[in-house]
Amino acid sequence: MRLNISNFLFKASSFILLAFCVSKISLGQELKSISGANSPNDDFNPVSVGNQTILFTRAFHPKNLGGKNDPGDIWMIRKDDAGNWGNEIHRPDLSTSGYDLPLGMEDVLTLLILRNENGSVSIHQFSKFGADWNYLRQVNLEGLSTLQGTITGRVASQGKILFLSGKRSDSLGNEDIYFSEKLGPIDWGKLESLGPAINGKGQEVGPFFQSETSLLYFSSNSHPDATGKDILISKKLENGWSSPVKWEQISGRGSESSILVLSSTEAIWSSTQNSDGFADLMTFSEPQDLIVPNEFENYQPIAPESKVEKVKPVSILKKEEKVENPVLQQETVLAPRIEEEIPVSWLVMDSKSKLEIAYELEWQKGNDPILLPKESLASELKNLGVTAAKVTSKGYFPVWVSINALMPKGRTVVQLTKAETGSALVLKEVQFQRGTAEFEGKETVTVLEEIARFLMDNPSVKIRINGHTDNVGDPGLNKQLSLERAGKIRDFLTQLGVEFENVRISGWGGTKPISSNATEAGRSKNRRVELVVE
């Protein structure tokens, strides 16, 4: 049986936002950044998780798990007893090297997080345990995989409704807002559009629904006279949504989005106020009464324009000319512009200095090289069965870039590690069968063969292989397993011709984690093999 969104969206309550003396309040409204003013990062989609704590997404920060090109990790800020916001804290236990977005609390203990890893969009539950979060499971949401672009949104109405913004084939504009209703502990209903009352021909992003007032806040550049993205408000009515109204108190300073209303005197939002394109989290310097519109009109669909054909002047036909099925000449209608695919381009840099370096690139089809130009079309590469690109530079360890990690627009950034004393490289492609020192996957062998070739070409380079595990199980057995895995790699390299004395090994077990062992995602990062130049 289909759930009716009106059962959840929602009884208006007595949460009243006062609106007096608009001009006077507007004059005294000073703003402050709570996430680092004019920082070279993109901060957006704040959600409250209780205890005066806000989670948000921060893109392009060098501490993100994917480095400064990471499209979004989860960060945290907390307000102290004096009412001051503290410093931003990275939450690697909630993040991946892909795109991570906090959606808010499904209930008092359960956090929802959206992830986009290599084009695969998913939502996961995390359980609150003190100051930590434990990974629970992935949830099911029909239609989630159809969303593209930078997805934003929040869970609302005590975890019963989820609002998401993204681009899909039925979008009226660039990004539209959709909703899904909760069906069970891990099951959500099909994503459905909020329709033309909310969605226009531009962008509608950052939805936040306040169930106490039945108000939907969102950012849009579709409305008349828009110069950037403004905060609009629509009210849930019995027969749908009201016509959106611009929130004058917040809008107009720059490009605003991702509004989060915390109380009748406090709100946090994402704002871009300069030309660098990066957004900060903003709030009022002092508490301010939020001046929210209190009158909303029913949305009236725009009547379709009359289909009157515009006719260009035509010459008069002579009487003796017989014309069958005369066709009036219409004004030319331009077909939609199809965006032309551009070739893949590259930015290869030193991982330490961040300076661009010369490089060589070899496309690979499985384990076999294939001769193609560096700047090829991604679609052609996939059609030819190309699986990865090997990027090399003299004196640097090689790196493999999956075909799915190529940037369709802009340059694909690759950071190479120089083979100098102290340099460390995590061998992400080297995998072992669980609980053993036996290699798993053809990619493991391919990568180790390339490392062997590099070491034989550079006989003065001496390395140490460090094996690491998570902290699950007996510490002594974990240390033994990590040492056996490091030894397995050394044996493989020496069999290919690398000098035995040039490869040392260590096994650290679970004593040197790089992520929280409280979650499977964190434990997966801790199970690793590192190559260190000595």
C-alpha positions in Angstrom: 0.0 0.0 0.0 1.4 3.4 -1.0 2.3 5.7 1.9 0.8 9.2 1.6 3.4 11.9 2.2 0.7 14.1 3.7 0.5 11.8 6.6 4.0 12.8 7.5 4.3 16.3 5.9 3.0 17.4 8.5 0.9 19.1 11.1 1.6 22.7 11.6 2.6 23.4 15.1 3.2 26.4 17.4 6.9 26.9 16.4 6.5 30.6 15.5 9.2 32.7 13.9 8.6 36.3 14.7 8.8 38.8 11.9 8.9 42.5 13.1 10.8 45.6 11.9 12.4 44.0 8.8 14.5 47.0 7.8 15.7 47.6 11.3 16.8 44.1 11.9 18.4 43.8 8.4 20.6 46.8 9.1 22.1 45.2 12.3 22.6 41.7 10.9 26.3 41.0 11.0 27.5 37.6 9.8 30.4 35.4 10.8 32.0 32.3 9.3 32.1 29.2 11.5 34.2 27.1 9.2 37.1 29.4 8.4 36.5 32.6 6.5 37.5 32.6 2.8 39.1 29.2 3.2 40.1 27.3 -0.1 37.6 24.6 0.7 33.9 24.1 -0.1 31.8 23.6 3.1 28.1 22.7 2.7 25.1 20.6 3.9 25.4 21.1 7.7 23.2 18.8 9.8 22.7 18.7 13.6 23.5 15.5 15.4 22.8 16.7 19.0 25.0 17.9 21.8 25.6 21.3 20.1 27.4 19.4 17.3 27.2 20.0 13.5 28.4 17.6 10.8 29.0 19.0 7.3 30.8 18.1 4.1 34.1 19.7 3.2 35.5 19.4 -0.3 39.0 19.8 -1.6 40.8 19.8 1.8 44.3 18.2 1.8 43.4 16.3 5.0 40.5 14.6 3.2 41.1 10.9 2.7 41.4 11.4 -1.0 43.6 14.4 -0.6 43.0 17.9 -1.9 41.0 16.6 -4.9 38.6 14.6 -2.6 35.1 15.9 -3.5 33.9 15.7 0.1 34.8 14.3 3.5 32.7 14.7 6.7 33.9 17.3 9.2 32.5 18.4 12.6 32.2 21.6 14.6 30.9 21.9 18.2 29.6 24.8 20.2 31.0 25.3 23.7 29.2 26.2 26.9 29.8 29.9 26.2 28.0 29.6 22.8 31.2 29.8 20.6 31.8 27.5 17.7 35.1 25.6 18.0 37.6 24.5 15.3 36.6 22.2 12.5 37.5 18.5 13.2 38.0 15.9 10.4 36.0 12.7 10.8 37.8 10.0 8.8 35.8 7.3 10.6 32.7 8.7 8.7 34.5 9.3 5.4 35.9 7.6 2.3 38.2 8.8 -0.5 35.0 9.5 -2.5 32.1 11.9 -1.9 30.6 11.7 1.6 27.5 13.6 2.7 25.8 13.7 6.2 22.0 13.4 5.9 21.2 13.8 9.6 19.8 11.7 12.4 17.3 9.0 11.4 16.6 8.6 15.1 18.3 9.6 18.3 21.1 7.1 17.8 21.3 6.5 14.0 23.1 8.7 11.5 22.5 8.4 7.7 25.4 9.1 5.4 25.3 9.2 1.6 28.4 8.2 -0.4 29.4 8.3 -4.0 32.4 6.1 -4.7 33.4 5.9 -8.4 29.9 6.7 -9.5 28.2 4.3 -7.2 25.7 6.1 -4.9 24.7 4.5 -1.6 23.3 5.4 1.9 24.6 3.9 5.1 23.6 3.8 8.8 26.0 4.6 11.6 25.2 4.1 15.3 26.2 6.6 17.9 28.3 5.2 20.7 29.5 8.0 23.0 31.7 10.3 20.9 32.2 7.6 18.2 30.1 6.2 15.4 29.9 2.5 14.6 29.1 1.4 11.1 25.8 -0.6 10.9 24.7 -1.3 7.3 23.7 -0.1 3.9 20.1 0.8 3.4 17.9 0.2 0.3 16.4 3.1 -1.6 14.8 2.6 -5.0 16.0 5.0 -7.6 19.0 6.3 -5.7 21.4 5.1 -8.4 19.7 7.3 -10.9 20.8 10.5 -9.2 23.9 12.2 -10.6 26.0 15.3 -9.9 26.7 16.8 -6.5 23.9 15.3 -4.3 22.7 17.2 -1.3 19.8 16.7 1.2 18.7 15.8 4.7 16.5 13.3 6.5 13.4 14.9 8.1 10.2 14.3 10.2 11.8 12.0 12.8 13.5 9.9 10.1 10.3 9.2 8.1 11.1 11.3 5.0 14.3 11.9 3.1 14.8 14.9 0.8 17.5 14.7 -1.8 18.6 17.0 -4.6 20.3 15.8 -7.7 20.2 15.5 -11.5 18.4 12.7 -13.3 16.7 12.1 -16.6 13.3 13.5 -15.5 14.7 16.6 -13.9 13.0 19.8 -15.0 16.4 21.7 -14.6 20.0 21.0 -13.6 19.2 19.7 -10.2 15.7 18.9 -8.8 14.5 18.0 -5.3 13.1 14.5 -4.7 11.7 12.7 -1.7 11.5 9.2 -0.4 9.4 7.7 2.4 10.7 5.2 4.9 9.2 1.7 4.6 11.1 -0.3 7.2 14.4 -0.4 9.2 16.6 -0.4 6.1 14.0 0.1 3.3 13.0 3.4 1.7 10.4 4.0 -1.0 11.0 5.1 -4.6 12.5 8.6 -5.1 9.8 10.9 -6.4 10.0 14.5 -7.6 8.4 17.3 -5.7 7.1 18.6 -9.0 7.1 22.0 -10.7 5.9 23.9 -7.6 9.4 23.4 -6.2 11.6 22.5 -9.2 12.3 25.0 -11.9 14.6 25.2 -15.0 17.7 25.9 -13.0 19.1 24.4 -9.8 17.2 23.5 -6.7 19.6 22.2 -4.0 20.2 21.8 -0.3 16.7 20.9 0.9 15.9 21.2 4.6 12.4 20.4 5.8 11.1 21.6 9.2 8.3 19.3 10.3 7.2 21.6 13.2 6.2 24.4 10.7 5.7 22.3 7.5 8.2 24.6 5.8 10.7 23.4 3.1 13.8 25.5 2.8 15.9 25.1 -0.3 18.3 27.0 -2.6 17.4 28.0 -6.1 18.5 30.1 -9.0 15.3 29.3 -11.0 13.1 32.1 -9.6 12.7 35.5 -11.4 15.5 38.1 -10.9 17.9 35.5 -9.5 21.5 36.7 -9.6 22.9 33.6 -7.8 21.3 31.0 -5.6 18.8 32.3 -3.0 17.1 30.6 -0.1 13.4 29.9 -1.0 10.7 28.7 1.4 7.6 26.7 0.5 4.8 25.4 2.8 3.3 22.0 2.7 -0.4 22.4 2.1 -3.2 19.8 2.0 -3.1 19.7 -1.8 0.6 20.1 -2.4 3.2 22.8 -2.0 2.8 26.5 -1.9 4.5 28.8 -4.4 8.0 29.4 -3.0 8.9 32.7 -1.4 12.4 34.2 -1.3 13.8 34.5 2.2 14.9 38.1 2.1 16.7 38.0 5.5 19.3 35.4 4.3 19.3 35.8 0.5 21.1 38.5 -1.5 24.5 38.7 0.0 26.1 36.1 -2.3 25.1 32.6 -3.4 23.4 30.9 -0.4 22.4 27.3 0.1 22.2 24.4 2.5 20.2 26.3 5.2 19.9 24.6 8.6 17.5 26.2 11.1 18.5 25.4 14.6 16.0 27.6 16.5 13.9 30.7 16.1 17.1 32.9 16.5 19.8 30.8 14.9 20.5 29.4 11.4 23.6 28.1 9.6 24.0 28.1 5.9 26.6 27.8 3.1 27.5 31.0 1.4 29.8 32.0 -1.5 30.5 35.7 -1.2 33.6 36.1 -3.4 34.9 35.1 -6.8 36.8 32.0 -5.8 33.7 29.9 -5.8 34.3 28.3 -2.4 31.6 28.3 0.2 31.9 28.9 4.0 29.4 28.0 6.7 27.9 31.3 7.9 25.7 32.3 10.8 24.7 35.6 12.5 27.3 37.1 14.8 24.6 37.5 17.4 21.2 35.8 17.8 18.6 37.3 15.5 14.9 36.7 15.2 14.5 34.7 12.0 12.1 36.7 9.8 10.3 34.0 8.0 7.4 34.7 5.6 4.0 33.8 7.2 1.8 34.0 4.2 1.9 31.4 1.4 -0.2 31.1 -1.7 -1.3 28.0 -3.5 0.9 27.1 -6.4 -0.7 27.9 -9.7 0.7 26.0 -12.6 1.7 28.2 -15.5 -0.8 27.7 -18.3 0.9 26.3 -21.5 1.4 28.9 -24.1 -1.0 28.8 -27.0 0.4 26.9 -29.9 0.3 29.7 -32.4 2.7 29.2 -35.2 4.6 32.2 -36.2 4.6 32.5 -40.0 7.1 34.3 -42.1 5.8 36.2 -45.1 5.3 34.1 -48.2 4.8 35.1 -51.7 1.3 35.0 -53.2 0.6 31.9 -55.3 -0.6 32.4 -58.8 -4.0 31.0 -59.5 -2.8 28.4 -62.0 -0.4 26.9 -59.5 -1.8 23.9 -57.8 -0.6 23.4 -54.3 -1.3 20.4 -52.2 -0.7 20.4 -48.5 0.8 23.8 -48.3 3.3 24.1 -45.4 3.6 27.4 -43.5 7.2 28.4 -43.0 7.9 28.4 -39.2 10.6 30.1 -37.3 13.6 27.8 -36.9 13.7 26.1 -33.5 17.2 25.3 -32.3 17.8 21.8 -31.2 19.1 21.4 -27.6 22.9 21.9 -27.6 24.6 18.5 -27.1 27.7 18.9 -24.9 30.6 17.6 -26.8 32.9 15.1 -25.0 36.4 16.4 -24.4 39.5 14.2 -24.2 41.0 13.2 -20.9 43.7 15.6 -19.7 46.2 15.1 -16.9 48.0 17.0 -14.1 50.8 14.9 -12.7 52.6 16.4 -9.6 55.1 15.6 -6.9 53.1 14.4 -3.9 55.3 16.4 -1.5 56.0 19.7 -3.3 52.7 19.7 -5.3 54.7 20.9 -8.4 53.9 19.6 -11.8 56.3 17.1 -13.2 57.0 15.4 -16.6 55.5 12.0 -17.0 54.8 9.1 -19.2 51.5 7.3 -19.6 50.6 3.8 -20.7 47.0 2.6 -21.2 46.4 -0.9 -20.1 43.8 -3.5 -21.1 43.9 -5.9 -18.2 47.6 -6.7 -17.8 48.5 -5.8 -21.4 49.6 -2.4 -22.6 47.7 -0.8 -25.4 49.1 2.1 -27.6 46.8 5.1 -27.5 47.2 8.9 -27.1 47.4 10.3 -23.6 44.5 12.6 -24.3 41.9 10.1 -25.5 38.1 10.2 -25.1 37.0 8.2 -22.0 34.1 6.7 -24.0 36.5 5.4 -26.7 38.8 4.0 -24.0 35.9 2.0 -22.4 34.8 0.8 -25.8 38.3 -0.6 -26.4 38.3 -2.4 -23.1 40.9 -0.2 -21.4 40.9 -0.7 -17.7 43.6 1.6 -16.3 46.4 4.0 -17.0 49.9 3.5 -15.7 51.5 6.9 -14.9 55.3 7.0 -14.5 58.1 9.5 -14.1 61.8 9.1 -13.7 62.7 8.6 -10.0 59.1 8.2 -8.9 57.1 5.1 -8.0 54.4 4.3 -10.7 50.7 4.8 -10.1 47.7 3.1 -11.7 44.6 5.1 -12.4 41.4 3.2 -13.0 39.4 4.0 -16.1 36.4 4.8 -13.7 38.5 7.4 -11.9 39.1 9.6 -14.9 37.7 13.1 -14.7 35.2 13.8 -17.6 35.7 17.5 -17.2 39.0 19.2 -16.2 42.3 17.4 -15.6 42.7 14.1 -13.8 45.1 14.8 -11.0 47.8 12.2 -10.2 50.3 12.5 -7.3 53.6 10.5 -7.6 55.8 9.6 -4.7 59.5 10.3 -5.2 61.9 7.4 -4.4 63.9 9.2 -1.7 64.6 8.4 1.9 61.6 8.7 4.1 59.0 8.5 1.3 56.1 6.2 2.0 53.6 4.6 -0.3 50.5 2.5 0.6 50.2 -0.3 -1.9 46.4 -0.1 -2.3 46.3 -2.6 -5.2 48.1 -5.3 -3.2 45.5 -7.6 -1.7 45.7 -10.9 0.3 43.2 -13.6 0.8 41.5 -13.0 4.2 43.4 -14.3 7.1 46.3 -15.6 5.0 49.5 -14.4 3.3 48.4 -15.6 -0.1 48.0 -13.0 -2.9 44.5 -12.2 -4.2 43.7 -10.8 -7.7 45.7 -10.3 -10.9 46.2 -6.7 -10.1 48.3 -7.6 -7.1 50.8 -9.4 -9.2 50.8 -6.7 -11.9 51.6 -4.0 -9.4 54.4 -6.0 -7.7 56.0 -6.8 -11.1 56.1 -3.1 -11.8 57.7 -2.3 -8.4 60.3 -5.1 -9.1 61.1 -3.5 -12.4 61.4 -0.1 -10.8 63.8 -1.4 -8.1 65.9 -3.3 -10.6 66.2 -0.1 -12.7 67.2 1.8 -9.5 69.5 -0.6 -7.6 70.5 2.1 -5.1 67.0 2.4 -3.8 66.5 0.3 -0.6 63.0 -0.2 0.7 61.1 -1.6 3.7 57.8 -3.4 3.4 55.6 -2.8 6.5 52.7 -5.1 7.0 49.6 -3.9 9.0 46.3 -5.4 10.1 43.3 -4.2 12.0 42.9 -4.9 15.8 40.4 -7.7 15.5 41.6 -11.0 17.0 44.7 -12.0 18.9 47.4 -9.3 18.8 50.2 -11.8 18.5 48.6 -13.6 15.6 47.9 -10.3 13.9 51.6 -9.3 14.1 52.7 -12.7 12.8 50.3 -12.4 9.8 51.4 -8.9 9.0 55.1 -10.1 9.0 54.2 -13.1 6.8 52.5 -10.8 4.3 55.5 -8.5 4.1 57.8 -11.6 3.7 55.6 -12.9 0.9 56.1 -9.6 -1.0 59.8 -9.7 -0.5 60.0 -13.3 -1.7 58.1 -12.3 -4.8 60.3 -9.3 -5.6 63.5 -11.2 -5.1 62.3 -14.1 -7.3 61.9 -11.5 -10.1 65.5 -10.3 -9.6 65.5 -7.6 -6.9 68.5 -7.9 -4.5 67.5 -9.5 -1.2 69.4 -7.0 0.8 67.5 -4.1 -0.8 64.2 -5.2 0.7 63.7 -5.3 4.5 60.4 -6.2 6.2 58.5 -5.5 9.3 55.2 -6.7 10.7 53.3 -4.3 13.0 49.9 -6.1 13.4 47.3 -3.7 14.6 49.6 -1.4 16.5 49.8 1.5 14.0 46.2 2.2 12.7 45.6 5.1 10.4 41.8 5.0 10.9 39.3 4.1 13.6 38.9 0.3 14.2 35.3 1.0 15.3 33.9 0.6 11.7 34.5 -1.8 8.9 35.5 1.1 6.6 38.2 2.1 9.1 39.4 -1.5 9.7 39.7 -1.9 5.9 42.0 1.1 5.7 44.1 -0.3 8.6 44.7 -3.6 6.7 47.4 -2.4 4.4 50.9 -2.8 3.1 53.3 0.2 3.0 56.5 0.6 1.1 59.0 3.0 2.8 62.2 4.1 1.2 65.2 3.8 3.6 
